[in-house]
């Protein structure tokens, strides 16, 4: 089991409506349990979520903590020129509760930050994204910053 820092998220599925755990409710990710499949790839088996006020006490878990299992989704992919393939995937029904653009986060500090540096259009946006986490230990990077983004020309407004 790998322990990670708590992150705020939104639950995408109705788990137990009568207990307050429904699509759109917010929670805090406490832990994710993983297993390696036959190819050695790490896959999420379940996530433990604290949903304040959920009015739930699952056996062996603290109050307001629920176990979320991955959902299987299958869809068709039609290949150009013919042929249809059916693709199945399994995924935890969770999404981040908060997302900010580099412009909207300026001047704020976040206890935890997950950033996508690939989307930065220059060093200023890169700096803003990285500097919002209160420590490097609380910063997770999804995609690295491509050095080609350093060659972008400044807009005429900034050049003048």
N, C-alpha and C positions, 0 to 999 in steps of 0.2 A: 504494500500500500504506500502510495506517495502522498505526503501531506503538502498542501499548498496554502498560501495565505488566503483569507476570505475575500471574495469578490462579490459585488452586488450583481444580481441577474434577474431576469424575468422568466417565469415558467411559461412555456408555449402550449402545454397540454393541461386539460382538466384531470387532476389526479384524484381529488376527493372534494367535490364542490361543497358538500355539507360541512366539511371541516375547514373550509377557507383556503383550500389549495386548488385554484382554478387557473385557467388560461389568463395570463396577464398579471398574476400576483407576483410581488417582488420577494426575493429571498437572498440569502447569503450562502455562497458555495463554501462548504467547509472542507470537503475531501472528495477525491475521485479515486476509485479503485480500478486498477488496470490488470489485464492479462495479456500475455503474448499469444498470438494465433499460431497456426502450423507453419507460417512463413516467417515467424519471428517478429511480426509487426505488433506493436503495442496498441491495444484496443480498450476503450472505456467499457467497464462492466456495469458500473453504477456510480452515481454521484450522491453525496449526502448534503442536503440543503436545509438550512434553518429558515423557517418561514414564521416570523414573529406573529403571535396571535393565531396560529393555525389550529389550536385546540386539538392537537394530536399527540399521542404518546405511543409510538411504535415499540414493540418488544425489543429490548436491548439497546435502544437509542434514547438520548436525552429528549426532554419535552420540546415540542415545536421543530424537531428534526425529522425529515422524511428521506426516504431512499427513492431516487429517480432512476429508472431503467432506460436503456436506449430504445428508440422506436425504429422499426424497419419501414423503409419507404421504397417502393418500386415504381419506376417510370420508364417509358419507351423513348428510345433515341432512334430517329429515322435518319439513316445515312444518306447524304446526297448521292443520287444515282441508284438508289434502291437499297433494300435491306433494312430491317428493323431489329434493334437490339434492346433487350430489357435489362435494365440496370437496377440492382438493389443496393441500398446502403443502410447502415445502422448508425443512429446518431442520438446523442442525449438531447432532449427537447428543451434546451436552454439557450438564451441569448443574453448578451450584456445589457444591463439596465441603463447604463449611461454611455453616451458617446459624444465626443466633442471634436470640432474642427480645430486646427492649430490657431485660427484667429479668435475663436470663442473661448479658448482655455487660457489665454494670456492673462497673467496676474493672479491666477489661481494655483493652489497647491493640492495635489492628490496624494492620499495615503498610499494607494496602489495605482499603477498605470500600466496599461497594455497599449503599445504604440505600433503603428504601421509606418515605418520610416520610408518605405518605398513610395508613398504618396507625397512626400515632402518635395517641394519645387525649388528648393534652394537652402542655403545654410541657415537663414533666419528661421524658416519653418522647422527645420531639423532641430535647431537649438530650443525653440519653444516646446516642441514635442518631448524632448528628452528632459528638459529642466522642470517639468511640471511634477514629477515624482519627487517626494521628499527625500528619498535615498535611492542609490543604485540597486540596493537589494530588493526594493519594491517596484522595480521597473522590469517589464517583460517586453521583448521586441518580437513582433510577428514576422515582419519582412525587413531585411537589411536595406540600407540606403544605397542606391546605385550611384557610382561615382559620375556617371554621365549626367546626372542632374546638376552637377556643379557647373557645367558648361552653359546653362541656360542664360540667355541675355536678359539683362534688366529691362523692364518696361521703359518706354520713352520718358514717362513721368519721373521715374527714379534716376534715369541717366541725366536728365536736365537738372 
